[in-house]
C-alpha cells in the first residue's frame, strides 16, 4: 500500500511539473524572449488588419503575383488545421498527373526553361510559405509583364527578400512568398 501511495504521489507530481508548470514557463519565456514568433509571426496591414502568418503559405493565383508551391492540405489550400502532404510516392500516377498538370499550367502562364520542383510539388506539411530563389526568379518575367515594371526592379526586390540557408549551410536560399508579394504591392 505504501508503494502505491508513493507511486500515485509521484504520478501527480510529475503530471503537475510536465503538464502544467513546464508548459507555462516555456510559454512565458517565449512571449518575453520571442514575442513576435510566439504570437504566430503574424503579418498586419498598416491599419492593423491581420493578413496572414509568415509561417504558413498562402495561395496566390493572379498573374501579377509570385505563386507559392502547391499545397496538399485537405478542404482548401494551405489549411493550417489539415497540415500534411499527400503521401504519394514518386511513382504514384496521381502525383505524376498532378505534376504534369502543374507544369502545363506554369507553361501556359509563360514560364520557359526548367521549372523548379518546388513549383510543381507540395511540401511535407503542405503549408510551406517559401519557394526557392530559382522559383522566384523564373516568375519575374511574367510579373514584370503583368505589372508593367522593369524585370531588374523585381529582381532586386527578390534579392532583398531572399533568406539565406539556415545556420549557414542547411537547405537552400529561399523567399517568403507572402512577404515578397506584399513588398511587390508596395512598389
N, C-alpha and C positions, 0 to 999 in steps of 0.2 A: 504494500500500500504506500509505503514511504517513497519508493521509486516512481510510482505512478504520479504521486503528488509533485515530485521534483520534475518529472517529465512534462507535466501539464504546465507548471510554472515556467519551465524553460521554453516551451512552445509559445506561451503567451508573451514572454519577454522578447523572444526573437521576432515574433509577429509584430509587436509594437515597434521594435527597432528597425526592422527591414521593411515593414509595411506602412509605417506612418512616419517615424522620425527621420529616417534616411531620405525618403522622397521629399519631405517638407524642407529639409536642409538643402538638398540639391536644387530644388526649385527656387528657394530664396536666394541662394548663391548665384544661380544662373540669371535671375532677374536683376541682381546687383552688378555682376561682372559683365554679362552679355545681354543687356535689356532688349535690344532690337531683335537679336536672334531668338531669345527666349519667348518673345511675343509672336514668333512665326515669320520673321523677316518680311513683314507686310510693307507694301508699297502704296503710298497715298498720293492722290492728286493734290494740287495746291490748295483746293478747298477742303481738304481733309477726307474726301471720299476714298475708301479703300478700293483699289483696283486689282489686287492680287498679292501673291507672295512671290518673292524671288526664288523660293524653293520648289514651287510647283509650276509646271509648264502650263501654257495656255494655247488654245488653238487660234491661229491667225490664218485667214483664207484670202484676204484682199491682195491683189497684185502688188500694191504699194507697200507691203509689209514683209518682213522676214518671216519665213514659215518655220515652225517648230518641227521636231521629229514626230512621227506618228505616235499616237497613244493607243495602248491596248486595253485601257480600263473599260469596265462594264458600264452600261447605261448611256454614258456620254464621254467624249474625250476629256482626259485629264481630271477624271472624277477622283478626288482625294480619298473618298470613302471606299473605293474599289481598286486600290493600288494592286498592281500585279501585271506581269507580262502575259502573253498569250500561251506560253509554254510550248509553242510549236517548234519542233526540231528543224534542223537545217534542210532536211529532205522532205518535209511535210508539204504536200501540194497546196494546202491553204496558205501557208507562208509564202511559197513561191508565187502564187497568184496575187497575193497582196503586194508583194514586191514589184511584180510586173505592172500592176495597176498603178502603184505609186510612181514608178519610173515613167510610165506613159503620161500621167498627169503632169509631172515635172517637165517632161519633154514638150508637152502641149503648151506649157507656160513659157517656153522659150529657153529652157536650160540646155546648154550644149556641153559636150565633153563627158568626162567621167563623173557620175553622180556619187557623192559620198554615201556610204552605207547608212549613216545616221539619219539621212533624209528619207529613207525608204523602210527602215526597220524601227521598231519601238524599243525603248529601254526596258530593263528588267522590271522596273516599278511601273512603267507606263506613265510616269509623271515628270520625267526629266525636263528641267527648264532650259537646258543648254543644248546648243548644237556646236559641232566642231568649227574651228576657224575656216576650214575648207568649205563647209556647208554654208557659212555666211558669205564667203567671197563669191561662190558660184551664183548666189542670188542677186548680187549687186547690179548686173546689167538690167535685169527685169525691174528692179525697184527704181533704178535711175530713169529708165524709160517711162515708167508709170508716173513718177513724181516730177519728171522733167528737171532732174538735178544732175550735175556732173558726177560721173562714176567716182572720180577722185575724192569728192566730198563725202560720199557714202563710204568709200573705202577707209577714209580717215576716221569716220565715226566708228566703223567696225574695229579698227585698231585701238581706238580709245576705250572700247568696251570689251576688249579681249582679256580674258583671265588666264594667267599663266598656269602651268602644271601645279598640281597640289604638292606641297613640300619640295618644290623644285624639280621633281623627277617622276611623279606619279601621273598617269593619264596624259592627255594632250591639251593643247591650248583650246579654250572653249569660249563661247559667247552666250550670255543670258539673253534669250530672245525677248522676253518682256521688257527688260531694261533697255535693250537696243531699240525696240520699236517705239518705246516712249521717247527716247532721245531723237529718233527719226521724226516723230511727230512735232518735236520742239524745234526742229531746224527752221 
